[in-house]
Amino acid sequence: MLGWFLSALSFAGVFQLDIILGINNRNYFSQSGLFLELVLFSVGLGYRERKNEQEKRLAQEENARILKEQNVTLERKVKERTAEISEKNEELMMQKEEILTQRDALQERGEELQFAYTQITDSVKYAQTIQNAILPFEEKIKQIFDDYFIIFYPKDIVSGDFYWFNTIDDGGNPKAVVSAIDCTGHGVPGAFMSMIGNTLLNETINEKRIFDPAQVLTRLHQKIRQDLRQAETNNSDGMDMSLCVVEQLPDNQYKLTFSGAKRPIYYIHEEELHQLKSDRFSIGGEVYEDERERVFTNQEIMLNKGDMFYLTTDGFGDMPGMDRKRFGSRRIKKMIVEAKDLSMAEQKENFETTLANHMGDQDARDDVTFLGFKL
């Protein structure tokens, strides 16, 4: 700008330095200023370039230093993390070995349990075969009753319930003895009691020739108390049962003598449902404080040909339903009344369907025995 200013003055004749200096070119000052500007610009550009190189070098050195520190930190963290992972891997390997050891032990234990379960189940199934052998043959029942049904559902393969039937000849007068028995418990313990009960019934009726139902129940009570030593051991096992003796009389009439230990008998006579209640105590088990001697009683009724009677253990009435409520004796009576005009085979199918619908997917609570006979 100074060069251009001096040149302007020279052109205007105000400033004659070019004549003084003997210079014929009036653009000298502007050209000199431009040259000086180029020199200063070149010097500044070089300085700036060197400054940039220096800053770039310092930045690279700083980046290198930071990168080195980061690499050192990263290597340290990698080593620490690697050590942690190695430690975790060792722990996992130890846990894996422990789990595999436990798995092998459980597998071995499971095989032992499966073997034991198979043995026990096979034994119980064989016991079921023995228990079924003591039940009355239906061919023998058919000799006396043309129309009847038997519902027998063990809860656990073998049953604490059983039923008993035999014919007796009391001085030339044939009679049929029918009983439904519910022993304490179910499954294997109940099955043992059922064997004892069956043995005592055979001994009392077939060998001792005691045909009076009340006397039979009274003797069974005494024998169970004696054989199981219940007075000394406080053993409270026993039986609930209903027992009846059916005797055919002239003119298509029948006399039924009944005695029950906490189990009633239902019967249809003249198209009406009736019930004979039982004595309030069981056979065997606990003896009440005010009880000097447990004596059972008889009840006699006269029935006609075509009448029906029913014996049942408490398993049918105690069966839980979908609403968790038991079936109950009231519904048993209603069920019998509604099916009284059907054959005994049809009644059985009806009763089984009714019970199945009541239970739904609920598990059985007890053994079930339900007997029906048509005279």
C-alpha positions, 0 to 999 in steps of 0.5 A, a space after each residue: 500500500 505504501 508503494 502504491 501511495 508513493 507511485 500515486 504521488 509521483 504520477 501527480 507530480 507531488 513527489 519527484 523522488 523518481 527524478 531525483 533518483 534518476 528512475 524513469 519508471 514511475 511504477 517503481 514504488 508500486 512494484 517495489 511494494 509488491 515485491 516486498 509484500 511477496 517477500 514478507 508473505 513468503 517469509 510468513 508462509 515459511 514461518 507458518 509452515 514450520 510452525 504447523 510442522 512443529 505443532 504436528 510433530 508435537 501432536 504426533 508425539 502427544 498422540 504417541 504418548 497417549 496411545 502408549 499409555 492407553 496400550 499399557 492400560 489396555 494390556 494391564 486390563 487385558 491381563 487382569 481380565 484374562 486372569 479373572 476369566 481363567 479363574 472363572 473358567 477354573 471355577 466353572 470347570 470345578 462346578 462342571 465336574 461337581 455337577 457331572 459327579 452329582 449327575 452320575 450319583 443321581 443317575 446311579 441313585 435313580 437306577 437303584 430307585 427304579 430297580 427297587 420300585 420295579 421290585 416293589 411293584 412286581 411284589 405288590 402286583 403278585 400280592 394282588 394276584 394272591 388277594 384276588 384269589 381269596 375273593 369269591 368266585 363269581 360262578 359260586 355267586 351265580 348259583 344263588 343270585 342270577 342278577 347282581 353286580 360287583 364294583 371293586 376298585 383298589 386305590 393302590 393295586 392291592 386293596 384294604 377292601 374286600 368282599 366275602 360270599 359263601 353258602 351254608 347249609 344250616 340243618 338242610 336250610 341253605 343260606 347265602 352269606 354276603 359281606 362287604 368289608 373295609 379294613 383300616 388303611 389301603 394299599 399294602 397295610 390294608 391288604 394285610 388286614 384284608 387277609 386277616 379279616 378273610 381268614 377270620 371270616 372263613 374260620 368263624 363261619 366255615 369252621 366254627 359254623 357260626 351263622 348269626 351275623 351279630 355273633 360273627 361280628 362280635 367274634 371277629 372283634 374279639 379275635 382281632 383284639 386278641 391276635 393283634 394284641 391291641 390291649 398291649 400294643 395300642 394297635 388300633 387297626 380294625 374293620 368296618 363291615 356289613 354282613 347279611 344272611 339271606 334265607 329263601 322261604 316259601 312263596 318267593 319270600 326271603 328273610 334277610 338278617 343283617 348286622 353292621 359295624 359302622 356300615 349300613 345296608 340299603 334295600 329296595 322293597 315294594 319300589 321304595 328305598 330303605 336303609 338299615 343302620 349299623 352299630 356305631 362301632 368298628 370291629 377291633 381297634 380302640 375300646 371306648 371307656 364305657 364299653 364293658 363288652 362290644 356286642 353287635 346286634 341283628 336286624 331282620 327284614 322280609 323281602 320279596 322276589 325281585 327286591 334288591 339290596 346293596 352293600 358298600 364300603 365308605 370309599 364310594 361316598 368319600 370319593 372327592 369330586 371336581 368341587 372337592 366335595 365328597 359324593 356322600 350317602 345322600 347321593 348314593 341313595 338318590 343314585 340307587 332310586 333313579 336306577 332301580 328299574 334297570 338290570 343289575 348290570 345296567 345299574 353297575 354301568 350307571 353307578 360307574 359312570 356317575 362316579 367317574 363324572 363326579 371325580 373328573 380328574 381327581 385322584 381316588 381317596 380310598 378303595 371302593 367296594 359296592 355290591 348289589 344283589 337282586 332276589 
